[in-house]
Every structure is written in C-alpha cells, then in structure tokens.
Amino acid sequence: MTTQKNNSYIPEIEEVKKARNNLSKVVINSPLQHSLILSDKYKANVYLKREDTQVVRSYKIRGAYNKITSLDQESLAKGVVCASAGNHAQGVAYSCHKLGVKGTIFMPSPTPKQKIQQVRMFGKQMVDIMLEGDTFDDAYHAAKDFERANDCTFVHPFDDEKVIEGQATIGLELFSDADFNMDYVFLPVGGGGLSAGVSSVLKVLSPKTKIIGVEPEGAPAMLESIKQNKVISLEKIDKFVDGAAVKKVGELTFPLCQKFMEEIVLVNEGKLCSVLINMYNESGIILEPAGALSVAVLDQFADKIKGKNVVCVLSGSNNDITRTEEIRERSLLYEGLMHYFIVRFPQRAGALKEFVSEVLGPDDDILHFEYTKKTSREQGPAVVGIELKSPKDFQPLLERMKERNFYGEYLNDQPDLFRYIV
C-alpha cells in the first residue's frame, strides 16, 4: 500500500515495482546511452536516458498507463478523460487503445493539427478528441466538467499517485542499468510527476546521487513554490517549452521534489534552442524543447561534473517541424548572432546599395527586411534582421550604421516592441 497523510505521500518501492510489471507490455526499458560528444565536452561520463524512444516518443505513457490499469472494472467501463495538448494526451490515447477503454481527450482549440493527428493515431476508435477554449486551463475545466457529468475517471498529467509511480519506474531502470555510481542525475521539471517519482526512488536506492531539477526560465513554477514553501500559481508563463510550462505544480509532487531534489535550476529558452540544434546536428537526436532541458543545464554545472558520472533524462521528442524556424531564431538571438534594427534609409536612389556594401560586413546576412517607401519624408524606416558570423561583429556593425546615419532603433532589447514588429 502507498502511504498518504496530509500530503505526506511517498511512493513505495514495491508499488513502483508493481507499476514496472504493469508497464511491461507497452513500455521499453529505454536505453541508457553513453554520449561521447557530451562526455568530451564536459570532461565527464555523460549518459542519456532515452525516453524519446518510447512508442509515444515520451515518458508520459508510463504514468498514463499505470493509472488506467489501476482502475477497477466498473471505472474502466465508464471510461477516462484528460486534458492535454501534448505528450500526456498521446500517452492516454495509446493506453486507451491498448486496454480497450473509452477515452475523451480535451485539447485547446489552437492545438497544432500535427498533435491532434498523433493523438488520433494512437487512440484510434477508442478516443474522442474535444477541442475546447483557447488555453490549457479552458480544456482542463471542460474535462473536469465532463468528468462530473459522466461519472468517469480524470487522468491527471502529474498530480496523481499512480501517475507518479509510473514515472518513477525510470528510477528503477536507472539503478538497474547503471554499472557505475551515479554522481548526478538531471531531470526536466514541469508539473513534477517525473521529477517527484524518479527522485523518490533514487534517494532510496542511490542516496548519494545528487538529483537536479531543470525548469525553463519562462515557467519556474516549482522553483518559486520551493522558495515560498508552498504551491503557488504563476500569473503568466512562456509556453515555448510546452512539455514543461505549467503555471502550477502538483500538491503531491511539490513536497516530494522539495524533499528529494538537491536543487532546481533554470535554463534560458534560447539556450535550450541551441542545444536542440546541437543535439540533432552532432548526435542525430531529435528532441522537443522540454526533452533537452537536462542537457541544456550542463554548462551551469561544468566545473562540478568534471570527472563525474552524469545522467541526463531526455523526456521526449514530439517536436513539430513547423517550429524549426522559431527554434533557429531563438538560438541565434541567444547566441548574439541575430539582431533586429529599425534602419532609417534616406529617401534617395542608392541608399540600399550603400547600406549593403558599406554598412554590412563581408559575413553579415540579411534575414528579415520590411520597408514601405514614404515619398513625403526624408527618411524611410525599415525593420531589418541581420545574422552575424560572430558576436564580435555586432559592435562594428552598430558603429558603421551610426556613422552613416542609418541607425534608428535596436529591437532585441525591447521585447514588447520586438514581438509586435517582428
């Protein structure tokens, strides 16, 4: 039996072992893969726990399937419902198909068609997809209303004992497969199901292992909750890292993460994009933004992990190809290689030619250009995006623009104006 008293629930190893047995038909023991490239870069032994290789391309199948298989026959007959626009929806859909359980999945209306198609593919005839509202919160409230109206079971994406125990099976696999002492384990943190489950198991089986949670800078719900010693709700978040961007962590997951994790660290979304690109180019591994959090944080621990055994959990690879340009742009902005300006062109023939030949450097490239000629004005503003070969090229470019009276405004450090114009 699991123990829960006033939110003092801690997954018991025996319950996690039962979950592992439940999952044996749908979950692979994902590879613990040594990364030669990352090991050389950080002078450490870096291993990747490849949850991106699961059938639904994320670890979410573990919690969803374990929860649904824990229901009695009467509950199974009434069906299940969930709210998700991502990996949890796919995990629930696949579980419903495998178990022959009717599922209803609520997703926000703006959910990309690719994700809807994936959920439909995994769930087949056992799943109904309901598009509701503009945000996850809208879909969540609609799903809870559906639960009450139909007396079915809501499958929470993270704040549920059986879901946590399902995700915790990753900890059993790590302990079993690692033929070395794990000095550090880095875990992505969203609502806390994965981090709560894995940290609870490893603190029993491998108590000397330092377990580090990683959140995106734009959605630090777990870190802020730990700072305030209570579960708090963020007013707004950056939804780019959709697999880990939550406004509020779980009431069950929070105390577990607070108790068993060494610390929670934040990673800039731009840095994350650079890692996504590098992981693909250098290792041939496609990851979604949340899936790369555990690797993106390694720079912050470069001195501490030198000579150590390090495990990074890659949580998923459900990345929509339509996001490629945004990922590249965020990476270039973070690396200091993409710069946007309002350039004031003199209203005369040859001005653009002068800008290209005299202002831009030999390796500078124009990637964005918007201009409307106003014949009644001496100068016409244009929004220009310039990609540099090196961050060192920025200051000379800025000086040449000012010397020749082309400079108007620099947009990178004006986020509100930048989002509006670009």
N, C-alpha and C positions, 0 to 999 in steps of 0.2 A: 504493500500500500504506500502511496505517496503521503507526505505529511504537509498539511496546510493549516496554519493557525494565525489569524491576524496578519495575513500576507507574509508568513514565515515559511512559505513553501520552498522546499529544496528538492530537486529531482534526485531520487534514489537510484543508485547504480543498477539495482535489479530491475527497476521499471524501465530504465534506458536499455538494458539488455533485452527485455521483452519487446521494446519498440524495434530494436535491431532485427529480431526474429520476424516481427510483423512486416518489416520493410523488405525482407529478403527477396520477394517476388517482383519488386518494382524499382529497387534502388541498387546501384552497383557500389561496391567498395571503391570509391573514387581514388585514382592514382595519387600517390604522394611522390611527386616528381622533382628530382634534383634539377635546379636551374644553374647551368654552367655560367651563363651570362651574368645573372644577378650575383652569383657567388663570387665571380671575379671582380665585379664592380665594387662590392662591399667588403671584400676580403673576409667572407663568412661562408658558412654552408647553408645556402638558402634552398628551401624545399617549398613546392607549390602543391597545395591540396586542391585538386582539380574538380570542384563541384560543378564547373561548367560542362563536364562530360556526362552528367545525368541525362536521362531521356528527355526531360523538360528543360534542360540546359541551366538548371539551378538547383540549389539545395532545398527549395521550398516544397518539393514533393515529399520530403521526409516528414515534416510536421503535418501537412495536409492529410497524407495517407494514414499516418498513425492516429490522428484524431478521428477520422471517419471509421477506421476499423475498430475503434474503442466503443462505438455506439452499439446499443442493443438492437435487436431485430425490429422492434416497434419504431424506434427512432429512425432506423435506416429506411423503413417503409415510408416514412413521412418526408424523407429527403433532406438535403442540406442546402444552405445558402451562404454566399460570401460576398464581400465587396473587395474588388481589386482591379487595378489597371495593368497588372504586370505578372510577375512570376508566381505569386500566390494563386492567382486565377488559373494559371496553367496547371499548377500542382493539384488544385481541387478538381479541375476538369478531368485530368488524366486519372485521378483516383476514382472519380465517379464512373468513368468508363470501365475501368478495370474491375470495380466492385459491383457494377450494375445498380448503382444508386442514382436516383434523380437529383440533379443539382441545378440551382439557379444562381447565376453569377451576375452581379450588378457592377457595371463599369461606367465611368463618367462619359458623357456624350463625346467629348473631344478625343477620346482614346484612339490612337492611330489604328488604321484598318489592319495593319500587319499583326498587331497584338490581338485584335478581335478574331482574326482568322486563325491564329495559333491556338487560342482557347477553344474555338470551334473544332479545330482539327483534333486536339487531344480529347475533348469531351464527346465528340460525335453526337449520336442521338440522345445521350443521357443528360445533356446540358442545355439549358436555355440561357441566352445572354440578354440581359436587360440594360439598355443604355439610359442612364438617369442623371440629370443635372450636369453641371459644368466642372465639378471638383470631386475628389475622392470623398470628401465629407458628405456631399449630396448623395453619392452612391451608397455610402455606408449607412446613412439614415434610412434610405429607401430599402436597403437589405434588412435592416433591423425591423422596419415596419412589416416587411414580407414575412420575416421570422414569426412575429407575433400573430399575424393574420392567418398563417398556415401551420402554426404549431410545429415548425421544422427546426433543425439544428443549425445555428450560426457557427461557421468555422472561421475563427479569428486568425488573422495572419501571424500573430505573435503572442498575444496575451492569453495563453491557454496552456494548462499543464501538459496535455498530450502533445500539443504542438511543440512546446519547449523540449519535451522528452524525445520527440522525433528528431529535432535539430541536434540534440545532444549526442545522437549516435555518431556524429562526426568526431566527437571527442574520443569515443571508444576506438574508432578506426585509427585515429592518430596515435593513440597509445599502443595499439597493437602493431601498427605498420612501421613506426619509427624505431629503427635499430640503433638509436642514438638518444642521448639525453636532450630533450627539447629545452633550450635556454629561453627562447622567445616564441610566442605564438601571437600572430597579428590577426585580428578578427574585424570584419566590417560590422558596423552597428547602425541599425535603422530603428525599428521598434524594440529590438533587444532579444528576440527569440533565439537567434543563432548564438549571440554572444553570451546570453544567460545560460543556455544549455551546455555549450562547449566548455565554458569557464567553470561551471559547477562540476562537471565530470573530471576535468583535468586537475582541479585543485584537490581532488581525492586521489587520483591515480598518479599524478605527476606534480606534487605540491611545490617543487622548486621552480617550476616553469613560470616565467613572467608572461602574463596574458595582457595584451594591449588592445584596446578597442579603438576603432578608427571611424570617425564621422566626417561628413562633408562640412566645410565651413558654413555653408548656407543653411544647414539644418542641424544645429548642435543640441538636439533635444535631450539626449542622455547626459551630456556634459553639463548642461545648465541645470538639469534635475539633480545631479550629484552635487553641484555647487550649492544648491538651495536645500539639499537634503530632503527633497520631496519631488513627486512627479509634477512637472509644470507643463503648460501648453504654450508653445511659441506662437506669437501673433502672426508671423509670416515666415515663410521659408523659400529658399531657392529650390525649385523642383527638378533641376537638371539631373541630379543623381537620384532618379526616381525610385530605385530599389532601396534607398536608404534615407529618403527625405520624408520624415514624419514630423508632425507638429507636437505629438505627444507619445512618449514611450509607454510601455505596459506597466500596470500596477504590480503584476507578478514578476516581470523581467527586471524592473528597476532595482529592487533590493538585491537581486542576485548579481547583477552587474556591479553594483556598488560594493558588494562584499567580496567578490571573487576576482575582479579585474584590477590589475596594477594601476592603470590609468586610462583615460580616454583622451585621444589626440585628434586634432582637426587637420584636414587636408584641403587645400585650395582647389576649387573646381578646375581651374586652368592647369594646375599641376597634374591633376587626375587625367585630363585630356592628353597631356604629353605622354603620360605613362601608357594610356590606351594605345596610342600610336606606336610607341616603342615596343610594347609587348607584341603587337602584330608584326611590325617590321623586323624585329630581332628574334622573336621566338615563335612566330606563326600562331599566336594565341589570340583569339578574338574574345574580348570581354565587354560587358556593359559597364557603365561608369561605377556602379556600386561594386562590381566584381573586381575592380582594380584598386580599391581603397587600401587593401593590405599591402600592396606593393608600393603604392604612391607615398606611403608614410616612411619608407625605409631611409630616405635621405635624412629625416629628422633623428634617426637612431644610428646613423652611420658609425659614430665612434663607439657606441655601446655594444653593437652587434659584431664588431670586428673579432674574428676568430671564434664566433659563437655558432650554435646550431639554431637556425631560424625557420619557422614555418609560417607561410602566408596562405590564408584560406581564400581561394578565388571563388566567390559565391555564385557567379552566374555569367552567362554570355548572351543574353537576349537583347542584343543591340540592334536597333532599327537602322538600316543602311541610309535612310533619309537624314539621319543625324550627323553623317560624316563631315559635312561642311562646317556645321556648328562646332563639332569637336575639334576640327583643324583650326578654326578661327580662335576658339578659346585657348588652345595650346599656343598659337602664335602670339596672342595678346599676353599670355602669362610669361612666355619666354622673352618678351620685349622685342619681338620681330615683326609685329603688326601694329601699325599706327594710323589713326584716323585724324584728319585735319579738315577744317573749313579753310580752303585756299581761295584767296581773293585774286582772281585773274583780271588784269587790265583789259578793258573792252577795246582791244586793238588786234589787228592781224599779227600772227606770230607769237602771241603770248603763250599759247600752249606749247609750241615748239621750244621756246626759251625755257619753260618750266622743265620739260623733259630733258633737254640737252645740257642746261646749265645748273639746274637745281638738284635733280635726281642724280644719285651716284651711279657708277657703272654696274653695280649689282642690285640696285633698287628696282622693285617691280610694282607697278600699279595694279591692284586687285579690285579696286572699287572706285567708280567715278560717276558722280551725278552733277549735271550742270545745266542751268537754263539761262540763256542769254537775255539780259535786260538792256535794251539799246539806249534807254534814257539814263543809265548810270555809268559812272566812270569805271567801276569795278563790278565783276560778277562773281558771286560766291559759288564754289563747288565743294562738294563733300568728296574727299579723296582718301582712299585706303592704300597704304604703301607697305609692302613686305620688304624687310631688310634681310641681308645675309647674316649680319651680326648685330647684337645690341649696341656695339660700339659705334655703329654707323648713324645712330639716332641724332646725337648732338651736332655733328657736322651738317646733317640734313636740315635740322632746325635753324642753324646759323645761316645756311645758304638761302633758305626761304625768307628769313627776316632781312637779310642784306638786299635781296632783290624785290622786296615789298610784296611777296606772295602770301606771307603768313597772316592767317585770320584767327583761328582758334584751334587748340589741341583738344580733341574729344575724348581720348582714352580715360582721362581723369575726371570726366564729367559724366558719371554713369547714367543719370536721368536723361540728359540731352543725347548721350550716345545711343541709348535704347530707342529713343524717339526718332532720331535721324537715320541711324544705320540699320 
